[in-house]
Structure formats: structure tokens, C-alpha cells
Amino acid sequence: MRTIKRNILLNPGPATTTDSVKYAQVVPDICPREKEFGYIMESISTELTRLVSDLEHYTTILFGGSGTAAVESILSSVVGEGTLVIVNNGAYGQRMCDIATAFRLKFIEFSSPVDDALDVTALEKLIRDSPCSISHLAVVHNETTTGLLNDIETIGKLCRRYQIDMIVDAMSSFGAIPIHMEEMNISYLAASSNKNLQGIAGVAFVVAHKTKLESLKCQKTRNYYLNLYAQYKYFSETFQMRFTPPVQTLYALKKAIEELKQEGIKERYARYSKSWYTLINGIARFGLKHIVDKKDHSKIITSILEPDCEGYDFEQMHDYLYSRGFTIYPGKLENLNTFRIANIGNITSKDIESFLKALSDYLREIGFIPRNEPHR
Ligand SMILES: Cc1ncc(COP(=O)(O)O)c(C=O)c1O
């Protein structure tokens, strides 16, 4: 097999993939309505469920779409007449608020600082004091805006105490940070094919508690394409998505799951963590700061304060690094000037070391690191 040019993607997904995952897409044409393809989707659904839960109580519903489709499917399908609490401490918490607004859901926003662990006592007070009956709570696991890791285990216990169904956007944690849905009391979880799973973009999925799904049968529908119950029912009866699936992306996802199982989730997270420590130690040597404390950090994506230096320009830094094979990502915070570096995908701490060398060359060129200073 010909080796494909390797780009080091330091954006938070789609991530750098192995050549074997890329080549898994090159298959004979097949009509996705064939049984043979149905079995492939069924095995993908089963394996995804197994990564975070058990097959007796949970199942995975696949959609063609980007990750937001999975989040939107859950929010627009499961919240009936009750009230939803949305934890908002970053752009993806805000996105859930925007989705809830678009579907005119009854919701209460619990906003919390973007760079600090959320106050679970305050969250409990909001739930306890609410005049409305809270039926659901939605939270992002790893806030990709900053790398802040929300403590879903503690929030899960809170939801258990108040009999609230917890919804978790695990887009940028799934496949790396260990999750156990039953133990953590998660009813619905959203993720996609192209981040820590190291697959190709195009598949969004929801892992859901079967009893909760069944209870949606009589719920008034607000949506059509993304209707979670309809997609679940049709798939469980036919092993087919209701509408055309992204065929080749699914072949790649099957391969990516095999590779994840070979590596192991804990081991993948250990690899990512090693890259992360290399990254944050490196930027600290250059005098750059990341905004989330180590103890609250996901070790997956890092929001870094931009260099305070006249010669600095994000686009220029991006282009400088891009031409050297590294793709970095802009920040997403309103009040702080940041850029982001993700350390996911088929990369190692060695790649991060090469990136740091290129970054230090750039910082030297703009005078942020004194030109005559020896390499740090
Ligand atoms: C936490 C989180 N939620 C949702 C999304 C949206 O995913 P997509 O851009 O694939 O729709 C992302 C993407 O980065 C994310 O990190």
C-alpha cells in the first residue's frame, strides 16, 4: 500500500488517521440496503456501545452527519414537556442552548466560568430551587473550547438523586477518556467518528439507555431526520439507517474501532496524555500559558493565551506552521485571545516535540523568544 502524506492535525478533529483507516474506505461499490452492509453497521453499533456500556441496557443509534447532529437529535427528541438544564461553560454548552432555543424547549441555562471547574453545589441549588420540574440535564464532558473536563461522575450522582435524565456531549472525550454510562448514570451520550476514534468525518452517533429510548415511543415529535426513536426503531428492526448512510466513512469507522480495541482506551489516553505533558512543558519553556488548571484539564485540547508581542499574528503563525506540516486551530473565547492545540489522533509525543521546535522557530522570528537565546 502506498504511504499517504502525513499531516499532523493539531485541530480538535477530524484528527490525523492511520493509512489503514484511510484505505479502509476503498471498497467495492455496494448498495447500503444490502444485508451485508447492514451487518457492518450492526457490528459498528455494537462495538460503539461496548466501548462505554453494556449491550443489555444500552444501544447505539447511528446517523449520517457531523457531531452536532447527534447532540441535536438527543435534545430535539428526548425533552418532552419537562424542563432541561443546560450546563454552559464553553462554546459547545452554548451550542446546546442554541439548539434548545431553536426547538423551543423549556430550558434553564446554568452558566459557569470557561476556565474553572463548575460549582456542583450551585448546580444542585438551581435544581432544588427550580419552580419547574427538571426532567433532563445536558452537559459537555470535555469542553473543546478550552480543554476543561466537566466532572460528569458527580453530576451523574446529582441527577440520580433528583431523578433527572443526564445527557452528555462526549464528542471530544469518547474513545480516550474512559466512560461507563451505567455507573455514571448517563441516559444519552453524543459522539462522532472523527475525533478520538480516529475515524473519518461523517458519522454521528448516540449511545442511549434502551428503556429511556422505548419511553420516547409516545412522545410528540419535534423533528424528522434526526428523530432518535424512529432511527432506533428502524435500525433495530432492519439493521438499516432510515436514510442513505455515509457508506465509505462507515467502513473506515469499522477499521478505526478495530484499531482502538487493539490499542485500548486507557492506553490511547496514556498516549494522548504523554503528548499533552510534552506540549504544556514545551509551551511553558517558551513563556506561553494555558488557561485551564492541570487538575481540571482533559489533556486532549489546550487553549493557550496568544503571545503578547507586536509581531504576532494568528494567521501568520498558522501559515508558518501549516507549511511545515502542522495544523493549529484558532481560539473560541470571547474575552481572551487564545489559540488551540489538540493532541488527539494518530500522533505521538515525538510529533509534539517536532511541533514545538517549529513553534519556537516562529516565536524566535517574531521576537517573542529573544533571537540570540539558545533553544529552550
Ligand atoms: C464537545 C463538542 N460538541 C460538539 C461538537 C460539534 O461537532 P461537529 O463539528 O462535528 O458538528 C464538537 C466539535 O468540535 C465538540 O467538540
The ligand as a Tripos MOL2 file, in Angstrom:
@<TRIPOS>MOLECULE
LIG
   16    16     1     0     0
SMALL
NO_CHARGES

@<TRIPOS>ATOM
      1 C1        -17.8380   18.9970   22.5650 C.3       1 LIG1
      2 C2        -18.2530   19.1410   21.1430 C.ar      1 LIG1
      3 N1        -19.5550   19.0870   20.8320 N.ar      1 LIG1
      4 C3        -19.9860   19.1970   19.5770 C.ar      1 LIG1
      5 C4        -19.1060   19.3770   18.5370 C.ar      1 LIG1
      6 C5        -19.6260   19.5280   17.1460 C.3       1 LIG1
      7 O1        -19.1630   18.5660   16.3130 O.3       1 LIG1
      8 P1        -19.2440   18.7880   14.7130 P.3       1 LIG1
      9 O2        -18.3810   19.9810   14.4160 O.co2     1 LIG1
     10 O3        -18.6840   17.5100   14.2080 O.co2     1 LIG1
     11 O4        -20.6560   19.0070   14.3800 O.co2     1 LIG1
     12 C6        -17.7310   19.4450   18.8010 C.ar      1 LIG1
     13 C7        -16.7620   19.6620   17.7240 C.2       1 LIG1
     14 O5        -15.6250   20.0050   17.9360 O.2       1 LIG1
     15 C8        -17.3010   19.3160   20.1360 C.ar      1 LIG1
     16 O6        -16.0090   19.3610   20.4380 O.3       1 LIG1
@<TRIPOS>BOND
     1     1     2 1
     2     2     3 ar
     3     2    15 ar
     4     3     4 ar
     5     4     5 ar
     6     5     6 1
     7     5    12 ar
     8     6     7 1
     9     7     8 1
    10     8     9 2
    11     8    10 1
    12     8    11 1
    13    12    13 1
    14    12    15 ar
    15    13    14 2
    16    15    16 1
@<TRIPOS>SUBSTRUCTURE
     1 LIG1         1 GROUP 0 **** ****
